[in-house]
Amino acid sequence: MSDTIPYGQPAPLGPNDFGSQTQPSLVNFKLKDNPPPSNLYVRQDEFLGVRVINNNAALTSLNIGYKILLANGTILHGQNILPIAAGGTLQVLGFNLPEGYVLSIFVGVTTSTKRGQCWVQLVIMMGGNNSGQQVSMLCQGYVHTVANVAFPQGQTGSYLDGSGTMQTVVVPNPAAGADFTLTVPASKRWRLQSLMAQMTTSVAVANRTAVFRMTDGVNETWRQADVAAMTGGGFYSHTIASGIGGSNNNGGVYGIPLPSPCIMTAGDTLFSNTLGIQAGDQWSNIIARVEELVEF
């Protein structure tokens, strides 16, 4: 009995009837005597310099990975966990790389970090480790949980570029009969979004007028006062923010307009200067909302 092929169906293919085919390439690549794959070559007397400003107390190290084409043609993948300190001071760190062509370098964080907290710059230096002469700048920027600083794809923007991390700053309550002060810490730059403060006045009969002032530590740069006085035995809430108009005592609520944008650098202060303040008057619940970047 023989198999009959149904009408309209092709006959089975034989062992040599089928073969794969490819389209010819339009581009040819050299397999020998190729030019260097990178324009960055590091020698034995050069090292990778890492400049860091870190305002995240929980971040104690950086993860640095690199890929280098060695002189013998081998591609080396390396990693270094570099300890860093917090506190906002500029740290100049570094380590030696193997001699060869640098194909890529990246820097990442080792714990949860927000943008604006840790700024990194990668350079090539020669001479004494951490104190040598810079010969090349590779990249710089903020490293955080979802973004690395990398070469050669990285940018070289300023530490002032882009957005920072949003922080809530709680100002300690001053003593009764005293005013409060908000000061920008060292190595930080704030864009002040708003500040809330509450005044509880004693029963002493007197008019109090809250004046809010800003200085750079020497010169006064801004001043704004309540448009209506506070009286004794009251509770008054103040909202200081950009983009609002000044408002008087509307149900115990005052609005104070800030400059827009309101940029404050390390050492700048915003403080209350309450005219007619009484011994039992109390500022409390002083809370600022700021966008924070590093500064040096």
Secondary structure as GFF3:
##gff-version 3
##sequence-region A 1 296
A	DSSP	beta_strand	41	42	.	.	.	ID=ss1
A	DSSP	beta_strand	46	54	.	.	.	ID=ss2
A	DSSP	beta_strand	61	70	.	.	.	ID=ss3
A	DSSP	beta_strand	75	83	.	.	.	ID=ss4
A	DSSP	beta_strand	91	96	.	.	.	ID=ss5
A	DSSP	beta_strand	100	109	.	.	.	ID=ss6
A	DSSP	beta_strand	118	126	.	.	.	ID=ss7
A	DSSP	beta_strand	133	142	.	.	.	ID=ss8
A	DSSP	beta_strand	149	151	.	.	.	ID=ss9
A	DSSP	beta_strand	165	171	.	.	.	ID=ss10
A	DSSP	beta_strand	181	183	.	.	.	ID=ss11
A	DSSP	beta_strand	188	200	.	.	.	ID=ss12
A	DSSP	beta_strand	209	215	.	.	.	ID=ss13
A	DSSP	beta_strand	220	225	.	.	.	ID=ss14
A	DSSP	beta_strand	235	242	.	.	.	ID=ss15
A	DSSP	beta_strand	253	258	.	.	.	ID=ss16
A	DSSP	beta_strand	263	265	.	.	.	ID=ss17
A	DSSP	beta_strand	269	275	.	.	.	ID=ss18
A	DSSP	beta_strand	282	294	.	.	.	ID=ss19
###
